[in-house]
Structure formats: structure tokens, C-alpha cells
Amino acid sequence: GTTAVISVAIVGSVQHDSVFGLFYLWATLYAFSFFSRRQALLQAAAVAGAYALVLCVQRVPTAWYEDVTRWVLTIATLLAAGWLVRTLTKQLREREQQLRLGIEQSALASGVIAFDGTLLDVNEAGARLMGAPRDELIGTNVERWRHPDDPELRVAMARGGTAGEDDAPRHEVRVVRPNGQVRWASLTGSVVRDDRGRPLHAFAQFDDITARRLQVTRQEALSRLSRLALL
């Protein structure tokens, strides 16, 4: 549809050197970004054929060699730009996939948290820590899983992102599961920023330290009993 609209615009142009031909970039770049290579090349071929037809039937008469030059330069620009965009898009997708696989396969519970406390994403380790399926966790507020005696997680994340404080604060927090069971976790939070340094959201990792905390609690209890026995 975009190719057809642009073609009609070129035909109706009253200038023989109309730059409407470069508008084919919209259709070509979209095809090279989101379609398969075969489909992208078919789209490029369709654009090349449409542009050649347009140059033949346009109302403004021009020399044939001018039309050929315009056609070659335009199509060469479209192909070069499309291939560059496709290469960059492929690299970005591969890096994103590698990062996502690393997070998914990590033994640490990981999640992406908005500064209002909304859980945007969480891996399977995070779902196990919180004791609920991922689809039930995503979209909920992390304060729902926080122990009432612990400070608010979203406040600490927001303060680190907006006040220019340490982007990797560490906290020991308690997670309350739906069944009421309490798990201790060591939280590390990092603020994700855009290219201008503005905070976008927080990336948090939770290391389950329940066993260690229970051991410390037992040791403290034994120490108190020993002191009481000496008295």
C-alpha cells in the first residue's frame, strides 16, 4: 500500500526531479527490518518495478538517461539502507536473545521493576522464590510480596534512579509467598537509563538467603541461651 501511494505521488508530481522516490525507504526499511530475507528482496523488487513504471509514465518528459540514473541511484540507496538496517536489527536481536537467555537460565531470581513498583518481567527463578507462576506475577506490584516490616522496595529503587545515588543498592528483604511462607533474599538493584541518562526502570536480582538467615538466627539463639546459662 505504501509503495502504491508513493508511486501515485511521483506520477502526479510536476517536477521531473521529484524526491518522492526516496519515500520508498519507508516500505523498504520496514520489509528489511521485519520480514524474511526472501520477502524483503521481493519487496525491493516490487519497488524497483513500480519506480521504473512510474518513470516511464510520469507526466513530465525527461531524457531517458536521466530516468535511468535516478532509478539506479534510488534503488541502490534503498538496497544499501535496507541491508544496513537488517544487519543492525539482526545484531540487536541476537544480543537481546543472549541477554534474555542468560537471565532466564540464571539461578538468581531476576526481575524488571517500574519505579511505581509494577513488576514488568521476571524469570523462572524469581517465580520460584515468590511461589507463584510468572503470568500471575507480571503486572503486579512488588509491594504485594514485601514483608510489612521491611522498607518499600520501589522507594529505594526510585531514590537510586532519580537522586543520582548508587545504582546498585544492596538490601536484605523478606518475600511473603501467597501461602504465607516468608523467604529471605539479598536484593541487588540496578537502574536502567536511556541514552540521556534518564531512569527508565530498575533491574533487580534476588539471592535466596533463607537458609543462611535461619542458621544465623539459630546461632544467635544459642548464644543468648549460653549467656543466660552463665548467669
Buried (B, 14 or more C-beta within 10 A) or exposed (E): EBBEEBBEBBBEBEEBEBEBBBBBBEBBBBBBBEBEEEEBBEBBEBBBEBBEEBBEEBEEEEEEEEBEEBBEEBBEBBBEBBBEBBEEBEEEEEEEEEEEEEBEEBEBBBBBBBBEBBBEBBBBBBBEBBBBEBEEBBEBBBBEBBEEEBEEBBEBBBBBBEEEEEBEBEBEBBBBEEEEEEBBBBBBBBBEEEEEEEBEBBBBBBBBBBEEBEEEEEEEEEEEEEEEEEE
